[in-house]
Amino acid sequence: MSNSEILLKAAINRISARITEKLINSAQEFSEIAEELPERFQEEWSNFKDEVIEESKRLEKEENSSKKETSKQPSNEEDLTQAKIDNLRSKVIEINKSIEEKN
């Protein structure tokens, strides 16, 4: 074998060895991730459920407070409507009195 053939074969051997080493390291890392995955998934799922529960409580409080505000508004609206009705009744009574006085 010539020097260039030996050099080429050495380069190919080293490239092959490095690729094999990288594949082994990647496989080990993947294996570690695969082992941790169920636990991490369980933690994330638990955190997600907790967040959903907290959000539902927040929305419920928000809804209750808006219902209280809404329940206050109709009474104010009802008071305004009743005041308008009372005002119209008093005007009708005055008109009736003035018509009766003319007759």
N, CA, C and O atoms as CSV, one atom per row, in Angstrom:
chain,resi,resn,atom,element,x,y,z
A,1,MET,N,N,0.849,-1.174,0.000
A,1,MET,CA,C,0.000,0.000,0.000
A,1,MET,C,C,0.890,1.232,0.000
A,1,MET,O,O,1.937,1.293,0.646
A,2,SER,N,N,0.415,2.211,-0.763
A,2,SER,CA,C,1.179,3.452,-0.804
A,2,SER,C,C,0.793,4.342,0.369
A,2,SER,O,O,-0.198,4.105,1.059
A,3,ASN,N,N,1.595,5.358,0.568
A,3,ASN,CA,C,1.330,6.288,1.683
A,3,ASN,C,C,-0.029,6.958,1.541
A,3,ASN,O,O,-0.723,7.134,2.543
A,4,SER,N,N,-0.429,7.333,0.348
A,4,SER,CA,C,-1.720,7.998,0.155
A,4,SER,C,C,-2.869,7.024,0.433
A,4,SER,O,O,-3.896,7.433,0.975
A,5,GLU,N,N,-2.717,5.756,0.076
A,5,GLU,CA,C,-3.756,4.772,0.369
A,5,GLU,C,C,-3.885,4.553,1.873
A,5,GLU,O,O,-4.992,4.440,2.400
A,6,ILE,N,N,-2.761,4.495,2.550
A,6,ILE,CA,C,-2.763,4.320,4.010
A,6,ILE,C,C,-3.407,5.543,4.672
A,6,ILE,O,O,-4.196,5.407,5.606
A,7,LEU,N,N,-3.065,6.723,4.183
A,7,LEU,CA,C,-3.629,7.957,4.735
A,7,LEU,C,C,-5.131,8.006,4.500
A,7,LEU,O,O,-5.870,8.401,5.402
A,8,LEU,N,N,-5.605,7.623,3.335
A,8,LEU,CA,C,-7.031,7.619,3.012
A,8,LEU,C,C,-7.763,6.602,3.890
A,8,LEU,O,O,-8.836,6.896,4.416
A,9,LYS,N,N,-7.183,5.405,4.050
A,9,LYS,CA,C,-7.794,4.383,4.886
A,9,LYS,C,C,-7.850,4.833,6.352
A,9,LYS,O,O,-8.840,4.571,7.034
A,10,ALA,N,N,-6.817,5.496,6.837
A,10,ALA,CA,C,-6.793,6.007,8.213
A,10,ALA,C,C,-7.877,7.067,8.401
A,10,ALA,O,O,-8.562,7.088,9.423
A,11,ALA,N,N,-8.026,7.941,7.415
A,11,ALA,CA,C,-9.056,8.987,7.493
A,11,ALA,C,C,-10.446,8.364,7.522
A,11,ALA,O,O,-11.300,8.790,8.300
A,12,ILE,N,N,-10.678,7.364,6.686
A,12,ILE,CA,C,-11.981,6.689,6.663
A,12,ILE,C,C,-12.237,5.983,7.994
A,12,ILE,O,O,-13.354,6.029,8.509
A,13,ASN,N,N,-11.242,5.345,8.543
A,13,ASN,CA,C,-11.397,4.674,9.841
A,13,ASN,C,C,-11.747,5.668,10.947
A,13,ASN,O,O,-12.620,5.391,11.769
A,14,ARG,N,N,-11.083,6.810,10.977
A,14,ARG,CA,C,-11.343,7.818,12.004
A,14,ARG,C,C,-12.739,8.421,11.846
A,14,ARG,O,O,-13.446,8.635,12.830
A,15,ILE,N,N,-13.132,8.694,10.583
A,15,ILE,CA,C,-14.489,9.234,10.345
A,15,ILE,C,C,-15.531,8.224,10.798
A,15,ILE,O,O,-16.523,8.584,11.433
A,16,SER,N,N,-15.302,6.965,10.471
A,16,SER,CA,C,-16.218,5.901,10.882
A,16,SER,C,C,-16.287,5.803,12.398
A,16,SER,O,O,-17.371,5.658,12.963
A,17,ALA,N,N,-15.136,5.881,13.059
A,17,ALA,CA,C,-15.103,5.796,14.523
A,17,ALA,C,C,-15.839,6.975,15.155
A,17,ALA,O,O,-16.569,6.801,16.131
A,18,ARG,N,N,-15.649,8.179,14.600
A,18,ARG,CA,C,-16.333,9.364,15.157
A,18,ARG,C,C,-17.846,9.269,14.960
A,18,ARG,O,O,-18.613,9.586,15.869
A,19,ILE,N,N,-18.272,8.835,13.774
A,19,ILE,CA,C,-19.711,8.696,13.512
A,19,ILE,C,C,-20.313,7.662,14.456
A,19,ILE,O,O,-21.391,7.879,15.010
A,20,THR,N,N,-19.624,6.542,14.641
A,20,THR,CA,C,-20.103,5.497,15.558
A,20,THR,C,C,-20.211,6.036,16.976
A,20,THR,O,O,-21.195,5.770,17.666
A,21,GLU,N,N,-19.212,6.790,17.418
A,21,GLU,CA,C,-19.234,7.374,18.764
A,21,GLU,C,C,-20.407,8.339,18.920
A,21,GLU,O,O,-21.105,8.324,19.935
A,22,LYS,N,N,-20.616,9.181,17.899
A,22,LYS,CA,C,-21.737,10.138,17.958
A,22,LYS,C,C,-23.073,9.399,17.994
A,22,LYS,O,O,-23.975,9.799,18.730
A,23,LEU,N,N,-23.212,8.338,17.221
A,23,LEU,CA,C,-24.453,7.559,17.224
A,23,LEU,C,C,-24.691,6.906,18.577
A,23,LEU,O,O,-25.819,6.884,19.071
A,24,ILE,N,N,-23.631,6.375,19.177
A,24,ILE,CA,C,-23.770,5.745,20.497
A,24,ILE,C,C,-24.188,6.786,21.534
A,24,ILE,O,O,-25.081,6.532,22.343
A,25,ASN,N,N,-23.542,7.962,21.514
A,25,ASN,CA,C,-23.899,9.031,22.460
A,25,ASN,C,C,-25.338,9.483,22.251
A,25,ASN,O,O,-26.072,9.689,23.217
A,26,SER,N,N,-25.745,9.638,20.991
A,26,SER,CA,C,-27.123,10.050,20.698
A,26,SER,C,C,-28.119,9.008,21.170
A,26,SER,O,O,-29.172,9.351,21.707
A,27,ALA,N,N,-27.791,7.734,20.973
A,27,ALA,CA,C,-28.677,6.659,21.426
A,27,ALA,C,C,-28.797,6.675,22.949
A,27,ALA,O,O,-29.889,6.466,23.477
A,28,GLN,N,N,-27.708,6.917,23.657
A,28,GLN,CA,C,-27.745,6.984,25.117
A,28,GLN,C,C,-28.601,8.170,25.577
A,28,GLN,O,O,-29.413,8.036,26.492
A,29,GLU,N,N,-28.416,9.319,24.944
A,29,GLU,CA,C,-29.215,10.488,25.304
A,29,GLU,C,C,-30.693,10.233,25.036
A,29,GLU,O,O,-31.547,10.587,25.848
A,30,PHE,N,N,-30.989,9.622,23.904
A,30,PHE,CA,C,-32.378,9.297,23.575
A,30,PHE,C,C,-32.963,8.340,24.603
A,30,PHE,O,O,-34.114,8.488,25.012
A,31,SER,N,N,-32.173,7.361,25.017
A,31,SER,CA,C,-32.624,6.397,26.018
A,31,SER,C,C,-32.940,7.100,27.336
A,31,SER,O,O,-33.954,6.803,27.968
A,32,GLU,N,N,-32.079,8.030,27.754
A,32,GLU,CA,C,-32.318,8.781,28.995
A,32,GLU,C,C,-33.588,9.621,28.886
A,32,GLU,O,O,-34.383,9.693,29.823
A,33,ILE,N,N,-33.762,10.248,27.737
A,33,ILE,CA,C,-34.966,11.062,27.529
A,33,ILE,C,C,-36.207,10.175,27.561
A,33,ILE,O,O,-37.223,10.538,28.152
A,34,ALA,N,N,-36.118,9.015,26.924
A,34,ALA,CA,C,-37.248,8.091,26.891
A,34,ALA,C,C,-37.606,7.603,28.283
A,34,ALA,O,O,-38.782,7.392,28.578
A,35,GLU,N,N,-36.615,7.421,29.144
A,35,GLU,CA,C,-36.884,6.993,30.513
A,35,GLU,C,C,-37.546,8.099,31.326
A,35,GLU,O,O,-38.409,7.826,32.160
A,36,GLU,N,N,-37.148,9.336,31.088
A,36,GLU,CA,C,-37.699,10.475,31.828
A,36,GLU,C,C,-39.054,10.919,31.285
A,36,GLU,O,O,-39.816,11.581,31.990
A,37,LEU,N,N,-39.354,10.566,30.060
A,37,LEU,CA,C,-40.550,11.067,29.395
A,37,LEU,C,C,-41.853,10.784,30.147
A,37,LEU,O,O,-42.640,11.712,30.329
A,38,PRO,N,N,-42.121,9.560,30.590
A,38,PRO,CA,C,-43.386,9.328,31.310
A,38,PRO,C,C,-43.521,10.196,32.563
A,38,PRO,O,O,-44.592,10.733,32.846
A,39,GLU,N,N,-42.422,10.324,33.306
A,39,GLU,CA,C,-42.466,11.144,34.522
A,39,GLU,C,C,-42.697,12.615,34.176
A,39,GLU,O,O,-43.508,13.288,34.811
A,40,ARG,N,N,-41.989,13.098,33.181
A,40,ARG,CA,C,-42.157,14.495,32.773
A,40,ARG,C,C,-43.562,14.742,32.234
A,40,ARG,O,O,-44.173,15.775,32.505
A,41,PHE,N,N,-44.065,13.770,31.460
A,41,PHE,CA,C,-45.424,13.905,30.931
A,41,PHE,C,C,-46.423,13.957,32.073
A,41,PHE,O,O,-47.347,14.769,32.047
A,42,GLN,N,N,-46.252,13.102,33.077
A,42,GLN,CA,C,-47.149,13.095,34.232
A,42,GLN,C,C,-47.100,14.429,34.971
A,42,GLN,O,O,-48.138,14.955,35.371
A,43,GLU,N,N,-45.899,14.978,35.154
A,43,GLU,CA,C,-45.761,16.275,35.823
A,43,GLU,C,C,-46.456,17.374,35.024
A,43,GLU,O,O,-47.187,18.192,35.582
A,44,GLU,N,N,-46.220,17.385,33.717
A,44,GLU,CA,C,-46.844,18.405,32.868
A,44,GLU,C,C,-48.362,18.267,32.880
A,44,GLU,O,O,-49.077,19.268,32.923
A,45,TRP,N,N,-48.854,17.040,32.841
A,45,TRP,CA,C,-50.296,16.803,32.864
A,45,TRP,C,C,-50.888,17.280,34.197
A,45,TRP,O,O,-51.951,17.901,34.227
A,46,SER,N,N,-50.194,16.985,35.283
A,46,SER,CA,C,-50.653,17.424,36.595
A,46,SER,C,C,-50.666,18.952,36.684
A,46,SER,O,O,-51.623,19.542,37.185
A,47,ASN,N,N,-49.601,19.584,36.198
A,47,ASN,CA,C,-49.552,21.053,36.193
A,47,ASN,C,C,-50.668,21.629,35.339
A,47,ASN,O,O,-51.294,22.620,35.714
A,48,PHE,N,N,-50.920,21.008,34.190
A,48,PHE,CA,C,-51.983,21.486,33.306
A,48,PHE,C,C,-53.343,21.389,33.996
A,48,PHE,O,O,-54.143,22.322,33.924
A,49,LYS,N,N,-53.608,20.259,34.669
A,49,LYS,CA,C,-54.884,20.101,35.378
A,49,LYS,C,C,-55.026,21.166,36.457
A,49,LYS,O,O,-56.099,21.747,36.621
A,50,ASP,N,N,-53.945,21.426,37.197
A,50,ASP,CA,C,-53.986,22.456,38.243
A,50,ASP,C,C,-54.283,23.827,37.639
A,50,ASP,O,O,-55.070,24.598,38.188
A,51,GLU,N,N,-53.645,24.121,36.504
A,51,GLU,CA,C,-53.883,25.411,35.842
A,51,GLU,C,C,-55.330,25.529,35.381
A,51,GLU,O,O,-55.932,26.598,35.488
A,52,VAL,N,N,-55.892,24.435,34.868
A,52,VAL,CA,C,-57.284,24.448,34.412
A,52,VAL,C,C,-58.220,24.681,35.589
A,52,VAL,O,O,-59.181,25.442,35.478
A,53,ILE,N,N,-57.947,24.034,36.708
A,53,ILE,CA,C,-58.780,24.212,37.898
A,53,ILE,C,C,-58.707,25.651,38.390
A,53,ILE,O,O,-59.729,26.252,38.720
A,54,GLU,N,N,-57.488,26.207,38.440
A,54,GLU,CA,C,-57.331,27.596,38.872
A,54,GLU,C,C,-58.054,28.543,37.928
A,54,GLU,O,O,-58.700,29.492,38.372
A,55,GLU,N,N,-57.950,28.292,36.635
A,55,GLU,CA,C,-58.611,29.152,35.650
A,55,GLU,C,C,-60.128,29.049,35.779
A,55,GLU,O,O,-60.830,30.053,35.659
A,56,SER,N,N,-60.636,27.845,36.021
A,56,SER,CA,C,-62.082,27.697,36.182
A,56,SER,C,C,-62.572,28.434,37.428
A,56,SER,O,O,-63.650,29.029,37.418
A,57,LYS,N,N,-61.779,28.394,38.500
A,57,LYS,CA,C,-62.154,29.142,39.707
A,57,LYS,C,C,-62.149,30.638,39.432
A,57,LYS,O,O,-63.036,31.363,39.884
A,58,ARG,N,N,-61.136,31.103,38.683
A,58,ARG,CA,C,-61.061,32.526,38.356
A,58,ARG,C,C,-62.255,32.949,37.517
A,58,ARG,O,O,-62.856,33.995,37.760
A,59,LEU,N,N,-62.598,32.126,36.523
A,59,LEU,CA,C,-63.738,32.445,35.664
A,59,LEU,C,C,-65.048,32.427,36.450
A,59,LEU,O,O,-65.938,33.243,36.211
A,60,GLU,N,N,-65.153,31.485,37.391
A,60,GLU,CA,C,-66.356,31.407,38.208
A,60,GLU,C,C,-66.504,32.655,39.068
A,60,GLU,O,O,-67.595,33.213,39.184
A,61,LYS,N,N,-65.388,33.094,39.677
A,61,LYS,CA,C,-65.429,34.324,40.478
A,61,LYS,C,C,-65.794,35.515,39.609
A,61,LYS,O,O,-66.588,36.370,40.001
A,62,GLU,N,N,-65.197,35.558,38.416
A,62,GLU,CA,C,-65.477,36.658,37.486
A,62,GLU,C,C,-66.947,36.659,37.097
A,62,GLU,O,O,-67.580,37.713,37.032
A,63,GLU,N,N,-67.488,35.474,36.837
A,63,GLU,CA,C,-68.896,35.362,36.453
A,63,GLU,C,C,-69.804,35.778,37.603
A,63,GLU,O,O,-70.793,36.481,37.398
A,64,ASN,N,N,-69.458,35.335,38.828
A,64,ASN,CA,C,-70.266,35.698,39.995
A,64,ASN,C,C,-70.255,37.202,40.232
A,64,ASN,O,O,-71.290,37.792,40.545
A,65,SER,N,N,-69.094,37.820,40.085
A,65,SER,CA,C,-69.028,39.260,40.291
A,65,SER,C,C,-69.791,40.002,39.198
A,65,SER,O,O,-70.416,41.028,39.466
A,66,SER,N,N,-69.745,39.493,37.974
A,66,SER,CA,C,-70.505,40.152,36.901
A,66,SER,C,C,-72.000,39.941,37.094
A,66,SER,O,O,-72.801,40.805,36.739
A,67,LYS,N,N,-72.389,38.765,37.668
A,67,LYS,CA,C,-73.809,38.539,37.959
A,67,LYS,C,C,-74.290,39.501,39.031
A,67,LYS,O,O,-75.408,40.011,38.962
A,68,LYS,N,N,-73.428,39.750,40.037
A,68,LYS,CA,C,-73.812,40.700,41.086
A,68,LYS,C,C,-74.003,42.084,40.497
A,68,LYS,O,O,-74.959,42.783,40.835
A,69,GLU,N,N,-73.089,42.484,39.610
A,69,GLU,CA,C,-73.217,43.791,38.964
A,69,GLU,C,C,-74.460,43.829,38.097
A,69,GLU,O,O,-75.173,44.832,38.070
A,70,THR,N,N,-74.722,42.742,37.390
A,70,THR,CA,C,-75.894,42.671,36.523
A,70,THR,C,C,-77.165,42.698,37.353
A,70,THR,O,O,-78.145,43.333,36.965
A,71,SER,N,N,-77.162,42.011,38.499
A,71,SER,CA,C,-78.350,42.002,39.346
A,71,SER,C,C,-78.592,43.388,39.939
A,71,SER,O,O,-79.737,43.752,40.208
A,72,LYS,N,N,-77.543,44.151,40.143
A,72,LYS,CA,C,-77.707,45.520,40.641
A,72,LYS,C,C,-78.253,46.425,39.545
A,72,LYS,O,O,-79.065,47.305,39.829
A,73,GLN,N,N,-77.838,46.235,38.333
A,73,GLN,CA,C,-78.253,47.093,37.232
A,73,GLN,C,C,-79.746,47.023,36.966
A,73,GLN,O,O,-80.380,48.069,36.831
A,74,PRO,N,N,-80.346,45.815,36.883
A,74,PRO,CA,C,-81.783,45.803,36.636
A,74,PRO,C,C,-82.571,46.539,37.709
A,74,PRO,O,O,-83.557,47.204,37.391
A,75,SER,N,N,-82.165,46.439,38.974
A,75,SER,CA,C,-82.906,47.152,40.002
A,75,SER,C,C,-82.805,48.654,39.755
A,75,SER,O,O,-83.782,49.377,39.952
A,76,ASN,N,N,-81.643,49.131,39.330
A,76,ASN,CA,C,-81.514,50.537,38.979
A,76,ASN,C,C,-82.359,50.854,37.756
A,76,ASN,O,O,-83.029,51.886,37.707
A,77,GLU,N,N,-82.327,49.967,36.772
A,77,GLU,CA,C,-83.144,50.160,35.573
A,77,GLU,C,C,-84.627,50.085,35.930
A,77,GLU,O,O,-85.440,50.859,35.425
A,78,GLU,N,N,-84.963,49.139,36.812
A,78,GLU,CA,C,-86.350,49.019,37.261
A,78,GLU,C,C,-86.779,50.280,37.999
A,78,GLU,O,O,-87.898,50.758,37.811
A,79,ASP,N,N,-85.904,50.818,38.830
A,79,ASP,CA,C,-86.218,52.058,39.541
A,79,ASP,C,C,-86.452,53.194,38.559
A,79,ASP,O,O,-87.389,53.978,38.714
A,80,LEU,N,N,-85.586,53.278,37.538
A,80,LEU,CA,C,-85.756,54.328,36.526
A,80,LEU,C,C,-87.058,54.153,35.763
A,80,LEU,O,O,-87.783,55.116,35.516
A,81,THR,N,N,-87.346,52.908,35.394
A,81,THR,CA,C,-88.587,52.634,34.666
A,81,THR,C,C,-89.796,52.974,35.535
A,81,THR,O,O,-90.754,53.593,35.073
A,82,GLN,N,N,-89.735,52.561,36.797
A,82,GLN,CA,C,-90.847,52.855,37.702
A,82,GLN,C,C,-91.011,54.362,37.888
A,82,GLN,O,O,-92.136,54.860,37.944
A,83,ALA,N,N,-89.912,55.083,37.981
A,83,ALA,CA,C,-89.976,56.542,38.122
A,83,ALA,C,C,-90.624,57.168,36.887
A,83,ALA,O,O,-91.424,58.096,37.003
A,84,LYS,N,N,-90.276,56.659,35.711
A,84,LYS,CA,C,-90.895,57.170,34.477
A,84,LYS,C,C,-92.393,56.881,34.454
A,84,LYS,O,O,-93.195,57.732,34.068
A,85,ILE,N,N,-92.759,55.665,34.876
A,85,ILE,CA,C,-94.187,55.308,34.924
A,85,ILE,C,C,-94.923,56.208,35.906
A,85,ILE,O,O,-96.006,56.708,35.600
A,86,ASP,N,N,-94.340,56.419,37.087
A,86,ASP,CA,C,-94.959,57.292,38.084
A,86,ASP,C,C,-95.105,58.700,37.546
A,86,ASP,O,O,-96.130,59.348,37.762
A,87,ASN,N,N,-94.091,59.179,36.848
A,87,ASN,CA,C,-94.137,60.518,36.259
A,87,ASN,C,C,-95.257,60.612,35.224
A,87,ASN,O,O,-96.001,61.592,35.200
A,88,LEU,N,N,-95.377,59.597,34.370
A,88,LEU,CA,C,-96.449,59.584,33.363
A,88,LEU,C,C,-97.823,59.529,34.028
A,88,LEU,O,O,-98.748,60.210,33.583
A,89,ARG,N,N,-97.971,58.731,35.085
A,89,ARG,CA,C,-99.244,58.640,35.803
A,89,ARG,C,C,-99.633,59.994,36.386
A,89,ARG,O,O,-100.787,60.415,36.296
A,90,SER,N,N,-98.650,60.672,36.986
A,90,SER,CA,C,-98.965,61.984,37.572
A,90,SER,C,C,-99.378,62.969,36.482
A,90,SER,O,O,-100.266,63.791,36.706
A,91,LYS,N,N,-98.758,62.905,35.320
A,91,LYS,CA,C,-99.151,63.781,34.212
A,91,LYS,C,C,-100.561,63.452,33.727
A,91,LYS,O,O,-101.346,64.351,33.429
A,92,VAL,N,N,-100.880,62.146,33.649
A,92,VAL,CA,C,-102.232,61.737,33.235
A,92,VAL,C,C,-103.258,62.234,34.246
A,92,VAL,O,O,-104.328,62.713,33.872
A,93,ILE,N,N,-102.924,62.116,35.530
A,93,ILE,CA,C,-103.841,62.595,36.579
A,93,ILE,C,C,-104.054,64.098,36.444
A,93,ILE,O,O,-105.184,64.572,36.553
A,94,GLU,N,N,-102.986,64.852,36.209
A,94,GLU,CA,C,-103.102,66.304,36.037
A,94,GLU,C,C,-103.954,66.641,34.817
A,94,GLU,O,O,-104.785,67.548,34.867
A,95,ILE,N,N,-103.748,65.913,33.726
A,95,ILE,CA,C,-104.539,66.162,32.515
A,95,ILE,C,C,-105.997,65.851,32.784
A,95,ILE,O,O,-106.876,66.599,32.355
A,96,ASN,N,N,-106.278,64.737,33.503
A,96,ASN,CA,C,-107.669,64.377,33.850
A,96,ASN,C,C,-108.303,65.453,34.717
A,96,ASN,O,O,-109.466,65.804,34.515
A,97,LYS,N,N,-107.562,65.976,35.670
A,97,LYS,CA,C,-108.088,67.031,36.548
A,97,LYS,C,C,-108.411,68.283,35.752
A,97,LYS,O,O,-109.450,68.914,35.947
A,98,SER,N,N,-107.492,68.633,34.841
A,98,SER,CA,C,-107.752,69.852,34.065
A,98,SER,C,C,-108.926,69.656,33.124
A,98,SER,O,O,-109.667,70.605,32.866
A,99,ILE,N,N,-109.117,68.451,32.604
A,99,ILE,CA,C,-110.293,68.187,31.738
A,99,ILE,C,C,-111.581,68.231,32.565
A,99,ILE,O,O,-112.590,68.774,32.115
A,100,GLU,N,N,-111.547,67.659,33.779
A,100,GLU,CA,C,-112.713,67.655,34.656
A,100,GLU,C,C,-113.068,69.089,35.069
A,100,GLU,O,O,-114.247,69.431,35.164
A,101,GLU,N,N,-112.063,69.922,35.313
A,101,GLU,CA,C,-112.305,71.306,35.716
A,101,GLU,C,C,-112.962,72.077,34.575
A,101,GLU,O,O,-113.803,72.939,34.829
A,102,LYS,N,N,-112.606,71.794,33.350
A,102,LYS,CA,C,-113.181,72.459,32.191
A,102,LYS,C,C,-114.611,71.996,31.956
A,102,LYS,O,O,-115.418,72.746,31.406
A,103,ASN,N,N,-114.933,70.800,32.354
A,103,ASN,CA,C,-116.293,70.304,32.146
A,103,ASN,C,C,-117.136,70.800,33.244
A,103,ASN,O,O,-118.332,70.509,33.285
